[in-house]
Amino acid sequence: MTRISNYTELVAERIRLEGELRNQKAVLKSEIRMMKEKLEPVGDVISFLGIFKKKEVGTQSLLKTGVSLGIDLLVRDKLLSKASWIIRAVLPVVLKGISNQFIKKKATVTELVD
């Protein structure tokens, strides 16, 4: 990098840097848009399974708590101990959502039978 010795060089450098900044912002926006397009099918699956729905307060059963604790202890800490941090963060959440849906369906079936 050359030294800036006068005001006109400073203004020219500022204009160059602002142009680079605009280019980088455009590149980032296009990359984020592409990532959103690639992750859209995953979002559709998650919304279909209902994994990230807001939890109702007071309806957390002992079974759900036990399953959640078991998934944390067994899956995250033991089975995925050498996996990447992304997998260790995402897979237990997905498993908890699926197990909660399964427990909820089982509960409605047993209520119908009783």
C-alpha positions as a Python dict, from the first residue, in 0.01 Angstrom:
ca = {
    (1, 'M'): (0, 0, 0),
    (2, 'T'): (134, 341, -92),
    (3, 'R'): (132, 633, 142),
    (4, 'I'): (-132, 897, 93),
    (5, 'S'): (41, 1234, 72),
    (6, 'N'): (-237, 1480, -15),
    (7, 'Y'): (-610, 1536, 5),
    (8, 'T'): (-691, 1428, -351),
    (9, 'E'): (-523, 1092, -296),
    (10, 'L'): (-722, 1053, 25),
    (11, 'V'): (-1048, 1123, -154),
    (12, 'A'): (-955, 882, -434),
    (13, 'E'): (-872, 609, -181),
    (14, 'R'): (-1201, 669, -1),
    (15, 'I'): (-1393, 636, -328),
    (16, 'R'): (-1205, 317, -411),
    (17, 'L'): (-1276, 169, -68),
    (18, 'E'): (-1644, 261, -88),
    (19, 'G'): (-1663, 90, -426),
    (20, 'E'): (-1500, -222, -280),
    (21, 'L'): (-1744, -213, 9),
    (22, 'R'): (-2042, -196, -232),
    (23, 'N'): (-1902, -490, -428),
    (24, 'Q'): (-1852, -698, -113),
    (25, 'K'): (-2204, -618, 8),
    (26, 'A'): (-2345, -727, -327),
    (27, 'V'): (-2146, -1051, -315),
    (28, 'L'): (-2263, -1122, 41),
    (29, 'K'): (-2628, -1053, -49),
    (30, 'S'): (-2611, -1288, -346),
    (31, 'E'): (-2443, -1561, -137),
    (32, 'I'): (-2703, -1526, 138),
    (33, 'R'): (-2981, -1546, -121),
    (34, 'M'): (-2827, -1862, -266),
    (35, 'M'): (-2794, -2016, 82),
    (36, 'K'): (-3159, -1938, 154),
    (37, 'E'): (-3260, -2105, -171),
    (38, 'K'): (-3054, -2414, -87),
    (39, 'L'): (-3192, -2435, 268),
    (40, 'E'): (-3555, -2381, 167),
    (41, 'P'): (-3629, -2758, 138),
    (42, 'V'): (-3490, -2810, 490),
    (43, 'G'): (-3719, -2537, 620),
    (44, 'D'): (-4015, -2701, 450),
    (45, 'V'): (-3934, -3034, 618),
    (46, 'I'): (-3894, -2869, 958),
    (47, 'S'): (-4223, -2684, 926),
    (48, 'F'): (-4391, -3006, 809),
    (49, 'L'): (-4264, -3197, 1111),
    (50, 'G'): (-4350, -2910, 1346),
    (51, 'I'): (-4018, -2931, 1525),
    (52, 'F'): (-3964, -2565, 1617),
    (53, 'K'): (-4314, -2480, 1737),
    (54, 'K'): (-4350, -2270, 2049),
    (55, 'K'): (-4377, -2488, 2357),
    (56, 'E'): (-4688, -2461, 2568),
    (57, 'V'): (-4617, -2380, 2930),
    (58, 'G'): (-4735, -2637, 3182),
    (59, 'T'): (-4795, -2922, 2939),
    (60, 'Q'): (-4443, -3065, 2957),
    (61, 'S'): (-4491, -3418, 3079),
    (62, 'L'): (-4243, -3625, 3272),
    (63, 'L'): (-4200, -3851, 2970),
    (64, 'K'): (-4108, -3560, 2743),
    (65, 'T'): (-3861, -3431, 3000),
    (66, 'G'): (-3703, -3775, 3032),
    (67, 'V'): (-3676, -3818, 2657),
    (68, 'S'): (-3524, -3471, 2621),
    (69, 'L'): (-3271, -3541, 2895),
    (70, 'G'): (-3191, -3882, 2744),
    (71, 'I'): (-3132, -3731, 2402),
    (72, 'D'): (-2903, -3469, 2554),
    (73, 'L'): (-2701, -3719, 2752),
    (74, 'L'): (-2683, -4007, 2507),
    (75, 'V'): (-2689, -3848, 2166),
    (76, 'R'): (-2515, -3517, 2215),
    (77, 'D'): (-2259, -3618, 2476),
    (78, 'K'): (-2187, -3981, 2389),
    (79, 'L'): (-2278, -4069, 2030),
    (80, 'L'): (-2192, -3735, 1873),
    (81, 'S'): (-1892, -3651, 2090),
    (82, 'K'): (-1655, -3651, 1791),
    (83, 'A'): (-1898, -3498, 1539),
    (84, 'S'): (-1882, -3141, 1417),
    (85, 'W'): (-2044, -2871, 1627),
    (86, 'I'): (-2316, -2815, 1368),
    (87, 'I'): (-2431, -3175, 1385),
    (88, 'R'): (-2407, -3174, 1766),
    (89, 'A'): (-2628, -2865, 1775),
    (90, 'V'): (-2887, -2962, 1514),
    (91, 'L'): (-2940, -3337, 1547),
    (92, 'P'): (-3055, -3337, 1914),
    (93, 'V'): (-3307, -3062, 1837),
    (94, 'V'): (-3444, -3260, 1545),
    (95, 'L'): (-3459, -3579, 1751),
    (96, 'K'): (-3636, -3398, 2036),
    (97, 'G'): (-3893, -3256, 1796),
    (98, 'I'): (-3959, -3594, 1638),
    (99, 'S'): (-3986, -3767, 1974),
    (100, 'N'): (-4223, -3499, 2106),
    (101, 'Q'): (-4443, -3543, 1799),
    (102, 'F'): (-4438, -3920, 1852),
    (103, 'I'): (-4529, -3884, 2222),
    (104, 'K'): (-4806, -3640, 2137),
    (105, 'K'): (-4953, -3881, 1880),
    (106, 'K'): (-4924, -4171, 2126),
    (107, 'A'): (-5104, -3965, 2391),
    (108, 'T'): (-5393, -3884, 2158),
    (109, 'V'): (-5424, -4251, 2059),
    (110, 'T'): (-5434, -4362, 2423),
    (111, 'E'): (-5690, -4093, 2504),
    (112, 'L'): (-5910, -4218, 2222),
    (113, 'V'): (-5882, -4577, 2343),
    (114, 'D'): (-5966, -4490, 2706),
}
